[in-house]
Amino acid sequence: MLNSFYVTNVLTAYVSVMTQILPIILAETVNIGDGLKYLGAGVAIVGVIGAGIGQGAIGQGACMAIGRNPEMAPKITSTMIIACGIAESGAIYALVIAILLIFVA
């Protein structure tokens, strides 16, 4: 009973939104250049995955090092923060490139 009520409300909301938005979307002229621009931005943002993996590895290494040698925690933490900043720079560059591709190109 609750599932059918939920599905009915969601579908009704979806259809009402699409009936308002779809004519606006279809009225715009879309060319292949716009599609390729958005595809390029999506490919550029894939660089964020590497930053996430790198920061995870940095955090794991820092936690293991602090667990083995707790008195070195302040030095390990400061080194970890610097390394995370360096790893994050790649993600920021990827984001800047994606934004440039979308809004400038």
VMD Tcl script that builds the backbone (N, CA, C; Angstrom):
set m [mol new atoms 315]
animate dup $m
set s [atomselect $m all]
$s set {name element resname resid chain x y z} {
  {N N MET 1 A 0.828 -1.186 0.000}
  {CA C MET 1 A 0.000 0.000 0.000}
  {C C MET 1 A 0.876 1.254 0.000}
  {N N LEU 2 A 1.858 1.276 0.899}
  {CA C LEU 2 A 2.730 2.439 0.987}
  {C C LEU 2 A 3.603 2.563 -0.259}
  {N N ASN 3 A 4.073 1.430 -0.783}
  {CA C ASN 3 A 4.912 1.473 -1.982}
  {C C ASN 3 A 4.144 1.997 -3.178}
  {N N SER 4 A 2.915 1.556 -3.353}
  {CA C SER 4 A 2.133 2.034 -4.493}
  {C C SER 4 A 1.832 3.523 -4.354}
  {N N PHE 5 A 1.586 3.979 -3.131}
  {CA C PHE 5 A 1.353 5.405 -2.895}
  {C C PHE 5 A 2.611 6.206 -3.225}
  {N N TYR 6 A 3.758 5.695 -2.802}
  {CA C TYR 6 A 5.026 6.368 -3.063}
  {C C TYR 6 A 5.315 6.420 -4.557}
  {N N VAL 7 A 5.166 5.293 -5.233}
  {CA C VAL 7 A 5.444 5.231 -6.668}
  {C C VAL 7 A 4.507 6.155 -7.427}
  {N N THR 8 A 3.250 6.186 -7.049}
  {CA C THR 8 A 2.285 7.054 -7.723}
  {C C THR 8 A 2.665 8.518 -7.552}
  {N N ASN 9 A 3.030 8.906 -6.351}
  {CA C ASN 9 A 3.409 10.304 -6.124}
  {C C ASN 9 A 4.698 10.675 -6.848}
  {N N VAL 10 A 5.667 9.777 -6.838}
  {CA C VAL 10 A 6.934 10.065 -7.519}
  {C C VAL 10 A 6.717 10.173 -9.019}
  {N N LEU 11 A 5.966 9.257 -9.588}
  {CA C LEU 11 A 5.715 9.307 -11.029}
  {C C LEU 11 A 4.906 10.536 -11.412}
  {N N THR 12 A 3.956 10.905 -10.596}
  {CA C THR 12 A 3.167 12.105 -10.877}
  {C C THR 12 A 4.046 13.349 -10.841}
  {N N ALA 13 A 4.906 13.437 -9.853}
  {CA C ALA 13 A 5.812 14.582 -9.764}
  {C C ALA 13 A 6.781 14.595 -10.940}
  {N N TYR 14 A 7.288 13.429 -11.322}
  {CA C TYR 14 A 8.222 13.342 -12.446}
  {C C TYR 14 A 7.560 13.789 -13.744}
  {N N VAL 15 A 6.354 13.308 -13.977}
  {CA C VAL 15 A 5.650 13.663 -15.209}
  {C C VAL 15 A 5.326 15.149 -15.230}
  {N N SER 16 A 4.914 15.700 -14.103}
  {CA C SER 16 A 4.582 17.126 -14.082}
  {C C SER 16 A 5.819 17.993 -14.310}
  {N N VAL 17 A 6.949 17.589 -13.747}
  {CA C VAL 17 A 8.182 18.348 -13.970}
  {C C VAL 17 A 8.624 18.217 -15.419}
  {N N MET 18 A 8.579 17.025 -15.967}
  {CA C MET 18 A 9.013 16.821 -17.349}
  {C C MET 18 A 8.119 17.550 -18.343}
  {N N THR 19 A 6.819 17.644 -18.061}
  {CA C THR 19 A 5.944 18.375 -18.984}
  {C C THR 19 A 6.245 19.866 -18.970}
  {N N GLN 20 A 6.824 20.361 -17.902}
  {CA C GLN 20 A 7.207 21.768 -17.853}
  {C C GLN 20 A 8.587 22.002 -18.466}
  {N N ILE 21 A 9.514 21.074 -18.240}
  {CA C ILE 21 A 10.901 21.281 -18.658}
  {C C ILE 21 A 11.154 20.834 -20.097}
  {N N LEU 22 A 10.542 19.749 -20.523}
  {CA C LEU 22 A 10.847 19.167 -21.832}
  {C C LEU 22 A 10.633 20.126 -22.998}
  {N N PRO 23 A 9.549 20.896 -23.057}
  {CA C PRO 23 A 9.428 21.839 -24.183}
  {C C PRO 23 A 10.538 22.885 -24.214}
  {N N ILE 24 A 11.015 23.288 -23.054}
  {CA C ILE 24 A 12.099 24.273 -23.010}
  {C C ILE 24 A 13.391 23.649 -23.526}
  {N N ILE 25 A 13.653 22.415 -23.118}
  {CA C ILE 25 A 14.872 21.734 -23.556}
  {C C ILE 25 A 14.836 21.478 -25.060}
  {N N LEU 26 A 13.694 21.039 -25.561}
  {CA C LEU 26 A 13.596 20.721 -26.980}
  {C C LEU 26 A 13.574 21.967 -27.850}
  {N N ALA 27 A 13.187 23.113 -27.295}
  {CA C ALA 27 A 13.142 24.341 -28.076}
  {C C ALA 27 A 14.535 24.896 -28.343}
  {N N GLU 28 A 15.490 24.580 -27.484}
  {CA C GLU 28 A 16.847 25.073 -27.673}
  {C C GLU 28 A 17.535 24.301 -28.792}
  {N N THR 29 A 18.349 25.009 -29.527}
  {CA C THR 29 A 19.125 24.330 -30.560}
  {C C THR 29 A 20.400 23.791 -29.921}
  {N N VAL 30 A 20.571 22.512 -30.006}
  {CA C VAL 30 A 21.741 21.863 -29.422}
  {C C VAL 30 A 22.590 21.329 -30.566}
  {N N ASN 31 A 23.863 21.668 -30.536}
  {CA C ASN 31 A 24.745 21.160 -31.577}
  {C C ASN 31 A 25.748 20.181 -30.981}
  {N N ILE 32 A 26.503 19.564 -31.847}
  {CA C ILE 32 A 27.458 18.551 -31.407}
  {C C ILE 32 A 28.574 19.177 -30.576}
  {N N GLY 33 A 28.917 20.422 -30.856}
  {CA C GLY 33 A 29.976 21.088 -30.099}
  {C C GLY 33 A 29.656 21.198 -28.621}
  {N N ASP 34 A 28.382 21.487 -28.303}
  {CA C ASP 34 A 27.996 21.559 -26.891}
  {C C ASP 34 A 28.110 20.196 -26.227}
  {N N GLY 35 A 27.685 19.163 -26.922}
  {CA C GLY 35 A 27.781 17.821 -26.359}
  {C C GLY 35 A 29.219 17.402 -26.119}
  {N N LEU 36 A 30.087 17.711 -27.074}
  {CA C LEU 36 A 31.502 17.375 -26.905}
  {C C LEU 36 A 32.148 18.200 -25.796}
  {N N LYS 37 A 31.666 19.420 -25.625}
  {CA C LYS 37 A 32.182 20.266 -24.545}
  {C C LYS 37 A 31.871 19.640 -23.190}
  {N N TYR 38 A 30.632 19.179 -23.018}
  {CA C TYR 38 A 30.253 18.550 -21.753}
  {C C TYR 38 A 30.941 17.197 -21.569}
  {N N LEU 39 A 31.147 16.475 -22.652}
  {CA C LEU 39 A 31.873 15.209 -22.570}
  {C C LEU 39 A 33.320 15.441 -22.137}
  {N N GLY 40 A 33.947 16.470 -22.696}
  {CA C GLY 40 A 35.314 16.803 -22.298}
  {C C GLY 40 A 35.411 17.208 -20.838}
  {N N ALA 41 A 34.406 17.936 -20.353}
  {CA C ALA 41 A 34.395 18.317 -18.938}
  {C C ALA 41 A 34.240 17.087 -18.056}
  {N N GLY 42 A 33.428 16.138 -18.485}
  {CA C GLY 42 A 33.268 14.904 -17.719}
  {C C GLY 42 A 34.543 14.086 -17.679}
  {N N VAL 43 A 35.250 14.037 -18.802}
  {CA C VAL 43 A 36.518 13.304 -18.842}
  {C C VAL 43 A 37.566 14.019 -17.988}
  {N N ALA 44 A 37.547 15.347 -17.995}
  {CA C ALA 44 A 38.520 16.096 -17.191}
  {C C ALA 44 A 38.302 15.871 -15.704}
  {N N ILE 45 A 37.064 15.704 -15.291}
  {CA C ILE 45 A 36.775 15.558 -13.870}
  {C C ILE 45 A 37.132 14.160 -13.371}
  {N N VAL 46 A 37.461 13.238 -14.272}
  {CA C VAL 46 A 37.897 11.902 -13.858}
  {C C VAL 46 A 39.195 11.995 -13.054}
  {N N GLY 47 A 39.951 13.069 -13.238}
  {CA C GLY 47 A 41.179 13.265 -12.475}
  {C C GLY 47 A 40.956 13.362 -10.980}
  {N N VAL 48 A 39.734 13.631 -10.569}
  {CA C VAL 48 A 39.426 13.721 -9.141}
  {C C VAL 48 A 39.526 12.347 -8.487}
  {N N ILE 49 A 39.302 11.294 -9.247}
  {CA C ILE 49 A 39.360 9.939 -8.690}
  {C C ILE 49 A 40.765 9.644 -8.158}
  {N N GLY 50 A 41.771 10.023 -8.913}
  {CA C GLY 50 A 43.144 9.796 -8.477}
  {C C GLY 50 A 43.478 10.543 -7.203}
  {N N ALA 51 A 42.949 11.755 -7.072}
  {CA C ALA 51 A 43.199 12.518 -5.845}
  {C C ALA 51 A 42.546 11.847 -4.646}
  {N N GLY 52 A 41.362 11.323 -4.831}
  {CA C GLY 52 A 40.692 10.630 -3.726}
  {C C GLY 52 A 41.438 9.381 -3.298}
  {N N ILE 53 A 41.916 8.622 -4.260}
  {CA C ILE 53 A 42.686 7.416 -3.939}
  {C C ILE 53 A 44.000 7.792 -3.254}
  {N N GLY 54 A 44.655 8.838 -3.759}
  {CA C GLY 54 A 45.914 9.275 -3.158}
  {C C GLY 54 A 45.742 9.761 -1.729}
  {N N GLN 55 A 44.686 10.520 -1.479}
  {CA C GLN 55 A 44.458 11.004 -0.120}
  {C C GLN 55 A 44.100 9.863 0.818}
  {N N GLY 56 A 43.392 8.872 0.311}
  {CA C GLY 56 A 43.095 7.706 1.142}
  {C C GLY 56 A 44.352 6.950 1.525}
  {N N ALA 57 A 45.254 6.792 0.571}
  {CA C ALA 57 A 46.520 6.107 0.865}
  {C C ALA 57 A 47.371 6.911 1.846}
  {N N ILE 58 A 47.355 8.236 1.698}
  {CA C ILE 58 A 48.108 9.089 2.629}
  {C C ILE 58 A 47.547 8.964 4.037}
  {N N GLY 59 A 46.233 9.022 4.144}
  {CA C GLY 59 A 45.602 8.895 5.460}
  {C C GLY 59 A 45.855 7.544 6.099}
  {N N GLN 60 A 45.795 6.491 5.285}
  {CA C GLN 60 A 46.063 5.154 5.808}
  {C C GLN 60 A 47.495 5.049 6.322}
  {N N GLY 61 A 48.438 5.552 5.547}
  {CA C GLY 61 A 49.837 5.492 5.969}
  {C C GLY 61 A 50.090 6.294 7.235}
  {N N ALA 62 A 49.446 7.459 7.330}
  {CA C ALA 62 A 49.633 8.282 8.532}
  {C C ALA 62 A 49.042 7.601 9.756}
  {N N CYS 63 A 47.867 7.010 9.608}
  {CA C CYS 63 A 47.255 6.314 10.753}
  {C C CYS 63 A 48.104 5.127 11.197}
  {N N MET 64 A 48.641 4.384 10.243}
  {CA C MET 64 A 49.489 3.250 10.607}
  {C C MET 64 A 50.780 3.719 11.280}
  {N N ALA 65 A 51.355 4.819 10.781}
  {CA C ALA 65 A 52.596 5.326 11.374}
  {C C ALA 65 A 52.361 5.863 12.781}
  {N N ILE 66 A 51.250 6.557 12.984}
  {CA C ILE 66 A 50.943 7.068 14.324}
  {C C ILE 66 A 50.638 5.915 15.270}
  {N N GLY 67 A 50.007 4.858 14.761}
  {CA C GLY 67 A 49.739 3.690 15.592}
  {C C GLY 67 A 51.013 2.999 16.042}
  {N N ARG 68 A 52.033 2.980 15.179}
  {CA C ARG 68 A 53.301 2.351 15.533}
  {C C ARG 68 A 54.162 3.232 16.430}
  {N N ASN 69 A 54.078 4.545 16.216}
  {CA C ASN 69 A 54.965 5.472 16.927}
  {C C ASN 69 A 54.162 6.705 17.360}
  {N N PRO 70 A 53.390 6.608 18.449}
  {CA C PRO 70 A 52.490 7.698 18.838}
  {C C PRO 70 A 53.192 9.007 19.209}
  {N N GLU 71 A 54.426 8.958 19.682}
  {CA C GLU 71 A 55.084 10.208 20.081}
  {C C GLU 71 A 55.478 11.068 18.877}
  {N N MET 72 A 55.473 10.495 17.674}
  {CA C MET 72 A 55.776 11.252 16.455}
  {C C MET 72 A 54.517 11.790 15.775}
  {N N ALA 73 A 53.390 11.721 16.454}
  {CA C ALA 73 A 52.110 12.111 15.856}
  {C C ALA 73 A 52.097 13.543 15.314}
  {N N PRO 74 A 52.623 14.558 16.022}
  {CA C PRO 74 A 52.573 15.913 15.452}
  {C C PRO 74 A 53.350 16.049 14.142}
  {N N LYS 75 A 54.522 15.428 14.071}
  {CA C LYS 75 A 55.320 15.518 12.846}
  {C C LYS 75 A 54.656 14.751 11.702}
  {N N ILE 76 A 54.110 13.587 12.000}
  {CA C ILE 76 A 53.428 12.791 10.975}
  {C C ILE 76 A 52.186 13.524 10.480}
  {N N THR 77 A 51.455 14.151 11.401}
  {CA C THR 77 A 50.239 14.868 11.016}
  {C C THR 77 A 50.555 16.051 10.111}
  {N N SER 78 A 51.585 16.813 10.432}
  {CA C SER 78 A 51.933 17.959 9.583}
  {C C SER 78 A 52.392 17.502 8.201}
  {N N THR 79 A 53.157 16.429 8.152}
  {CA C THR 79 A 53.579 15.886 6.859}
  {C C THR 79 A 52.384 15.368 6.074}
  {N N MET 80 A 51.430 14.746 6.763}
  {CA C MET 80 A 50.235 14.233 6.101}
  {C C MET 80 A 49.409 15.370 5.509}
  {N N ILE 81 A 49.279 16.476 6.232}
  {CA C ILE 81 A 48.492 17.604 5.731}
  {C C ILE 81 A 49.138 18.199 4.484}
  {N N ILE 82 A 50.452 18.319 4.473}
  {CA C ILE 82 A 51.148 18.826 3.288}
  {C C ILE 82 A 50.962 17.878 2.110}
  {N N ALA 83 A 51.084 16.582 2.349}
  {CA C ALA 83 A 50.918 15.598 1.273}
  {C C ALA 83 A 49.487 15.599 0.742}
  {N N CYS 84 A 48.507 15.755 1.622}
  {CA C CYS 84 A 47.110 15.820 1.164}
  {C C CYS 84 A 46.870 17.064 0.320}
  {N N GLY 85 A 47.509 18.168 0.685}
  {CA C GLY 85 A 47.386 19.385 -0.118}
  {C C GLY 85 A 47.967 19.208 -1.507}
  {N N ILE 86 A 49.096 18.528 -1.580}
  {CA C ILE 86 A 49.706 18.267 -2.887}
  {C C ILE 86 A 48.827 17.328 -3.708}
  {N N ALA 87 A 48.262 16.307 -3.065}
  {CA C ALA 87 A 47.386 15.377 -3.785}
  {C C ALA 87 A 46.105 16.068 -4.233}
  {N N GLU 88 A 45.611 17.016 -3.447}
  {CA C GLU 88 A 44.372 17.715 -3.785}
  {C C GLU 88 A 44.565 18.684 -4.943}
  {N N SER 89 A 45.796 19.122 -5.178}
  {CA C SER 89 A 46.026 20.082 -6.255}
  {C C SER 89 A 45.640 19.503 -7.614}
  {N N GLY 90 A 45.839 18.219 -7.815}
  {CA C GLY 90 A 45.413 17.600 -9.072}
  {C C GLY 90 A 43.914 17.650 -9.258}
  {N N ALA 91 A 43.168 17.448 -8.183}
  {CA C ALA 91 A 41.710 17.528 -8.262}
  {C C ALA 91 A 41.260 18.954 -8.544}
  {N N ILE 92 A 41.935 19.915 -7.950}
  {CA C ILE 92 A 41.574 21.315 -8.197}
  {C C ILE 92 A 41.865 21.684 -9.646}
  {N N TYR 93 A 42.994 21.234 -10.187}
  {CA C TYR 93 A 43.304 21.496 -11.590}
  {C C TYR 93 A 42.261 20.860 -12.504}
  {N N ALA 94 A 41.838 19.640 -12.194}
  {CA C ALA 94 A 40.812 18.975 -13.004}
  {C C ALA 94 A 39.497 19.740 -12.949}
  {N N LEU 95 A 39.139 20.237 -11.779}
  {CA C LEU 95 A 37.910 21.013 -11.644}
  {C C LEU 95 A 37.992 22.316 -12.426}
  {N N VAL 96 A 39.129 22.989 -12.367}
  {CA C VAL 96 A 39.297 24.239 -13.113}
  {C C VAL 96 A 39.203 23.987 -14.609}
  {N N ILE 97 A 39.811 22.919 -15.092}
  {CA C ILE 97 A 39.741 22.595 -16.518}
  {C C ILE 97 A 38.306 22.292 -16.928}
  {N N ALA 98 A 37.572 21.540 -16.096}
  {CA C ALA 98 A 36.181 21.228 -16.415}
  {C C ALA 98 A 35.335 22.490 -16.455}
  {N N ILE 99 A 35.537 23.388 -15.508}
  {CA C ILE 99 A 34.771 24.643 -15.501}
  {C C ILE 99 A 35.117 25.488 -16.720}
  {N N LEU 100 A 36.395 25.539 -17.087}
  {CA C LEU 100 A 36.786 26.289 -18.278}
  {C C LEU 100 A 36.174 25.693 -19.539}
  {N N LEU 101 A 36.142 24.379 -19.629}
  {CA C LEU 101 A 35.545 23.745 -20.802}
  {C C LEU 101 A 34.057 24.044 -20.908}
  {N N ILE 102 A 33.368 24.082 -19.786}
  {CA C ILE 102 A 31.926 24.307 -19.824}
  {C C ILE 102 A 31.595 25.764 -20.122}
  {N N PHE 103 A 32.246 26.690 -19.437}
  {CA C PHE 103 A 31.809 28.076 -19.511}
  {C C PHE 103 A 32.598 28.953 -20.472}
  {N N VAL 104 A 33.817 28.582 -20.831}
  {CA C VAL 104 A 34.626 29.442 -21.687}
  {C C VAL 104 A 34.676 28.925 -23.117}
  {N N ALA 105 A 34.835 27.632 -23.284}
  {CA C ALA 105 A 34.992 27.062 -24.630}
  {C C ALA 105 A 33.730 27.192 -25.447}
}
mol reanalyze $m
mol bondsrecalc $m
mol representation Tube
mol addrep $m
